[in-house]
Amino acid sequence: MMVSPLSKISEFLKSPQAQKLTEQAKRYAQDPRNRAKAQQMIDKLRGGKGGSGKH
């Protein structure tokens, strides 16, 4: 029987390693400077503010 990719992901999310990564991400996200960097990256990937893609 083949294991589905979703079951593999679900299994990983229950692991101690995933919980550790989740806690690291939460701590990182609490820093305002890191939040600003993340928002800049999201804006860049979306094509800037407004979503037009034109600068």
C-alpha positions as CSV (number, residue, x, y, z in Angstrom):
1,M,0.0,0.0,0.0
2,M,1.3,3.5,-0.9
3,V,1.5,6.2,1.7
4,S,-0.2,9.4,0.6
5,P,1.8,12.7,0.7
6,L,-0.8,14.2,3.1
7,S,-0.4,11.4,5.6
8,K,3.4,11.9,5.5
9,I,2.9,15.6,6.2
10,S,0.4,14.9,9.0
11,E,2.9,12.4,10.5
12,F,5.7,15.0,10.4
13,L,3.5,17.7,11.9
14,K,3.0,15.5,15.0
15,S,6.8,15.0,15.4
16,P,9.0,16.7,18.0
17,Q,11.0,18.2,15.1
18,A,8.0,19.9,13.6
19,Q,6.9,21.2,17.1
20,K,10.4,22.7,17.6
21,L,10.3,24.4,14.2
22,T,6.8,25.8,15.0
23,E,8.1,27.3,18.2
24,Q,11.1,28.8,16.4
25,A,8.8,30.4,13.8
26,K,6.5,31.8,16.5
27,R,9.5,33.4,18.3
28,Y,10.8,34.8,15.0
29,A,7.4,36.3,14.1
30,Q,7.2,38.1,17.4
31,D,10.1,40.4,16.5
32,P,8.8,43.5,14.7
33,R,11.9,43.7,12.5
34,N,11.4,40.2,11.3
35,R,7.7,40.8,10.7
36,A,8.6,43.8,8.6
37,K,11.1,41.7,6.6
38,A,8.6,39.0,6.0
39,Q,6.0,41.6,4.9
40,Q,8.5,43.1,2.4
41,M,9.1,39.6,1.0
42,I,5.4,38.9,0.7
43,D,4.9,42.3,-1.0
44,K,7.8,41.6,-3.4
45,L,6.4,38.2,-4.3
46,R,3.0,39.6,-4.9
47,G,4.4,42.4,-7.1
48,G,4.4,45.2,-4.6
49,K,1.6,46.9,-2.7
50,G,-1.7,47.0,-4.6
51,G,-0.9,43.9,-6.5
52,S,-0.5,45.6,-9.9
53,G,3.0,44.4,-10.4
54,K,4.0,47.7,-12.0
55,H,6.4,50.1,-10.2
